[in-house]
């Protein structure tokens, strides 16, 4: 087949929703125009060989904290999107907190939009937030195109009057009613503040300040109580629900049970809950501190089993960066160190290493979790998330033979700290393509730093 393609990606092993196939991909005007075994270049077609490489749909990372406005010294759109591009991410959705002001009304959303314009290497959308006092702002945010809303059931931390705050039960219930009224989606950080705050206060009073002490203040029961409460509210209100960074197989089972009862709910976990354990928290220190905390090896294996059984819906990085000094133990205890894992650049490689190379899971399964299902749940499908005719030509080209050891020098985020530094991977993202343009390659780095465009998700995910 011949055609007037702008780009022809030839000879790669293409990861489709249900299989892998040696295919050529013809691209026209930023979209996939043809898939075939012998596509021919026309006049003016750029031909790129992908022999021996895997071509996956670009990751759709729905859980990213890039901290603009006014917190760009932690991470900004330029540096954060560069790291995402280097990791095979072609679309991300930026979280509403850790910027000042947080995205809890339309004026704050406008600030985000202005700062991202021309700064992002890959395509993007935004979250809105549900906090005490802003229930009346939610519908307007939905009309302006936020992909979903985020709320915390425990204290998100931070300082200042403007910071993002956790919801009380009345705000949660009223917010869910409002979001349900216009068909929106609410995502929750599900930990019971009543449990975690009390245990943290008791640990501080007893002088228990180490990594295992921190993990003990955020037990699995805190996750389960919050999940159960939110599911009850969802059944009452009809609100579509999504749980972010679930850390335990018990939590996954509780959500799966609700799905089988007809609740419109999905569940995300993160690469760090599948690749790092509490022992890594002890070994690495605050660089591996996050909330919920890392769990034990036995639970990690149970979550991999659940992943293989289809009980998990989304993999998101929860890239939550901070300056290195906030991770330092100089002058502070482990409890006082900032919590958050900076993993934007490693999600695809961690999932391929742990899922495919180590556990033999098929590439299409991993790709659905990284790309297709996030795009579907957050209203970016059928434009994003799949290699199929008519979709954006968004690709993560992976070299399965390019094993390497990640070092700080590889990291493109603002602060080069990662719990994966020092880890050896069997494969590496060799190039990333957004709408038919190569935005990153190992040899050239980030080639098109302002290539990303804002997306307008369909709030109902259809």
N, C-alpha and C positions, 0 to 999 in steps of 0.2 A: 504493500500500500504506500502510495506517495501522497504528500500533502504539502500545504504551504505552512509548515510549522516554523515558529520562531526558534524553538529549542527542541532537540531530539536527544533524549537521554537513553542510551542504548546499552543493552547487554547485562543489566543488573538483575538480581533476584528481587522481584517486586513483591512486597508484602501486601496482599489483598485481605479483605475482611475474613475470608474463610480458607485461604490457601496461599502458598507462595508459588510464583511462576516467573520463568525467565522471559522478560518482556521488554520491549521498547516503549517509551512514553513520549508521545508527541504533544507539545505545548504550543498553544496559540493565544495571544493576548492575555497571558497570565493564567490561563485555565488549561486543564488537561483536555486535549482535543481527540486523542486516540491512544489506545493500548493495542499492541500487536507484536508479532514475532519477527516481522521483517519490515518495519516502517522505513520509508526512504526519505532522505533529506531533499528539500527543494532549494531553489535559489535563495540564498540569504539565511538558510537555517544554520544555527549553531549546533554542532554535534558534540556531545560529551559522552565519553565511554565510561561505563560503570561496571565493566567486567570484574567478576570476583567480589563484588560488593553487594550489600543489601540496600534496597531502597524502601524505606518505611515512610508512611505518612508523617509529616512533621508533628511533633508532640504538641498537644493543646494543653498547656499548663494552666489550669483554672485556679491555682492557689499560689499567688506570688505577691510579696510585699516589696514594693519599690520605693515607698516612703516619701514620695513627693506629695504635697509641697512642704517646703521648709525643713525637711529632714534628709535632703540629698547628700549630706555628709555621711549618712549611714548607707544609703544606696539611692541611685537616681535612675531615670528611664534609660539614659545612655549606657551606663555601666551595667545595670541589671539586664537590659535586653541584649547586650553584647555577650554576657555569660550564657543567657538562654540560647542565643543563636549558636554559640559554640557547643552547646549540648544537644542540638537537634530540635529545639523548640521553635515553632514557626508562629504560634499564637499564644498569648497569655491573657489572663484576666487579673487585673491589679486590685489588691484588697484595699478596703476603705480606711484601715487604721494605720497607725505609726506615722502618718503624715499629719501636719497641723495646718489648717483644720482637717479633721477626718471627713470623709465623704458621706455626710449624713443629711445634706440638703443640696439643692441645685447649684447655688453659688460655689460651694466647695467642689462639686463635680466640674464646674467650668474651670476652676483653677487647675485641676488634674489634666483636663483636656488640653489646656493651653501649654502646660509644661511638657506633655508627651508629644505634642505636634512637632514633627521634624526631628525628634530625638531618639525614637525607638528604631532599632534595627529590624524588628519583626512586628507583625500585626498584633493588635491589642484591643481589649475592652475593659470596662471598669465594673467593680462591685459598688453597691450602695451599702449603707449600714443601718441597722436597727439599734437604737440606743434610747434610754429614757428621755422622753420629751419630744421625740421626732416622728411619732406614728403618723402625724398629719402631713409629713413630708414624703412619705413612701411612694404614694401614687405618682407624684410629680417626678420623682427620680425614675420610676418605672417608665413613664412616658418619655423621658429623656434618654432612655436606652441602656440603663445599667443592666447587667446580665442577671444579677440576683442580689440578695441582701444577706449580710453577715451579722450575726449576733453572738455575743459571748454569754455563757451561763456562769462563768467564773471571772474573776478580776483579770483583765488583760495586761495589767501593769502599766508602767509609764508614769510621767509626771505632768502636772499642769491642769488648769481648769478645762482646757479645750480637748483633752485627750479622750479617746474612745473609751466608753464605759460599758460594763456588763448590764444586762437587763434583769429587772425583777420579774416575778411571775405575772403580774398584771400587764406590764409592758409587753412581755412575750405573748401573752394571750391576745391582747389587743392588736399587736403587730401582726400576728398570724392571721387574725380576722381580716385586717386591712390588706395584707398581701394576697390572701385567698380571693378577695373581692375583685382583683384585677388579674388573677392568674399568674402571679409572680412566684418566685422560688426563694425560700429562706434556708440559709445554711447556718449551722450551729457549731460553735466550739463547745463540746458537751463535757463539762466537768462541773460537779456540784460545788459552788462556792462555799456553801455551809460546811461541807466536809473539808475541802482543801484549806480554807482559811483557818479553821479550828486546828487542824493538824499542824499547819505551819506555825501557828502561834505556840502550840505546845512544844514543838521541836525547838523553836527559838528560846523558849523559857528554860528548856533542859540543856541548852548548849549543843544540840545535835545539828550540825551544819554541813555535813559532808554529802557526797553524791548519793549514797544509799539512803541517807536521811531525807534528801530532797525527793527521791523516788517514793519513799514511804509516805510523804505528805500528800501524794497524788495517787492514791490506790485505784485499782480497777473499779471498785465499788462506786467511786466518785463519777467515773465515766458512765457506769450502768444506770445510776440514779438519774443523771441528767438526760441520758438517752430515753429512758422510760418515761420521764415527765414530758419531754418534748413530743414523744410519739402519742401520748395521751392527748396533748393539746392539738396535735395534727389531726387526730381522729375527730376531735370536737369541732375544729374549725374548717377542715378540708384543705388546709394549707399544704402545698407541695413542699417537701422537706428534703434537705441534703445534710448529711453529717460529714464534717471535715475531719481529717487526721485521726480517725478511729485507731486506737493503739492496741486493742485486745481482741482476741477471737470471741470472747464472751460478748463484747459489744457488737461484733459483726453478726453473731447468731441472733441477738435480740432484734436487730434491724431486719435481718432476713425473715424472721418470724412475722414482723409487721408487714413486710412486702407480701407474704403469702396470705395475710389477712386483708389485703387490698389497699393498704396505705401507700400513697404515692411518695415513696422515699428512696433515696439512693445513699450510698456510702463510699467515702473516699478514705484511702490510707496513703501513706507517703513512703518513699523508698527507705527512709531511715528506720521506719518501724518493721521493715522486712529485711534489713541488712545490718542493723546495729542493735546491740543488746545492752542490758544494764551493765554488763561487764565492760563494754566499750565506754559507757558513761564514766565508770570509775577510771578506766585507763586513759581516756582522752581529756577528761575534765570538762569545764564549761563549754568547750567547743561543741560538745555533744549534748548539751543541756537543752531540753525543750519541754513543752507542756502540751499534751500529756507526756510523761517521761518514757524513755525506752524501757522495754519489757524483757522478760527472760527468754532464753533460747527455745524452750519448749513451746511457748506461746507464738514465737516467730514462725516455727514450723507449722503450727496449726493454722496460722493465717495464710501461709503459702498453700496449704491444702484447701482452704476456703477460696482462695484466689482461683485455683485450678477448677474448683467446683462452680465457679460463676457467681459467688456470693459477694464479691467486691465489684464495684462499678467504675471507679475512677482512681487513677494514680495522680496525685498532685505533689509538687515539690515542697510546698509550704516554705519557699525560700524566705527566710526571716533573718536578714543580715544585721550586723551592728559593727561599730568600730572595734578594733581588736582590744582596746583598753577596757571595754566593758565586759570582755570575756576573761580579763586578767584577774588572778586571785591576789594581786598585790593591793593590800589595803581593804580587802573585802573577803567575805566567806563565799563558799560555793553557793549557798542560798541567795546571796546578794548579787551574784553575777547574772548578767542578762541572759534570758532564755530564748533560744531560737537557733535553728540550724540553717546554714547557708548552703543550699544544695542545688541551686538552679542549673548549674552546668553539668551535673552528674546524673540526673534522673534517668535518662535513656540508657546510659552505660551501666548504671547500677542494676536496673531492671533486666537488661540483657545478660549481664554477668550472673546475677543471682538466680534469675528465672530461667534463662535458656541454657547458658553454659553449665551452670551448676546443677540445675534441677530438671533440665530437659523439656521445659514447657515450650509449646510451639510459638513461633513468632507472631502469627495472627492473633493469638490470645493476648499476648503482651501489648500488641499494637492497639487492640480494641480498648484496653484499659488506659493507655497513654494518649490515645488520639480520638478514636471514633466515639466511644461512649461519653467522654467529656464534651465533645462537640455537640452531641445529641442532647445531653442533659441541659446544657447552657445556651441552647438556641443558636448555635453556629453551624449546624448541619442543615442542609447538604452542601454548604460551601466549604467547610473545613472538616478534617478528621479522617479522610479516606482517599485512597488512590482510585479514582473512578472518573470516567468522562464527565465533564461539566464542573468538577470540583476545582478549587484553586490548586495550582501546581506547587504545592508545599511538600517538600521532601527532606527527610533526614537520610543522607547517604552514609552508611556505616561500613567500615572496613573490618570484616570479622577476623582478619589475620594481623591487624595492626595493634597487637598487645602493647601496653605501655604502663608506666607507673605515674600516677597523677602527682604533680608537685605544685607548690604554691605558684610557681612561675607560669603554669598553664592557666591559672584562674583569671578570668576577665572581670569579675565583679569588683566593686570599689575596694573592698577589704579582702585580701586573698587568704581567707581562713575557711577551712572545710574539714569535716570529720573524715572525708574520704582521701585527703592528702596522704600520700604514702601507700595507698592501696593500688594493687596491680589489676588492670582490666584486660580481658582477652580481646576486646574490640575497641574501636574508637570512631566517633563521629568524624568523618573526613570532610564533609561539606553539608551545608544547609541552604535550602532554596525556598524562597517565599514568592509566591505568584510568578514562578518561572525565572526569578532572578537569584543568582548565587549571592547570598548575603554573608556567608562565612566559608572559609576553607582553612585546613590546617596550615597550608603554605602561606596564605595571604592574610589570615586573621579576618576581622570584620571588614568586609569590602564596602558595604552600603549602610553606614551607621544611621541614616535617617529614612530608611526604606519603608518602615512599618506604617500602616494606616489604621485609623480607628474603625472598629466594626460596630454594627448595630445588631445585637443579638435579638432573635425572636423570643420574647419573654416566656412564651408557652413551650418553647423547645420543639416546635413542629416545623 
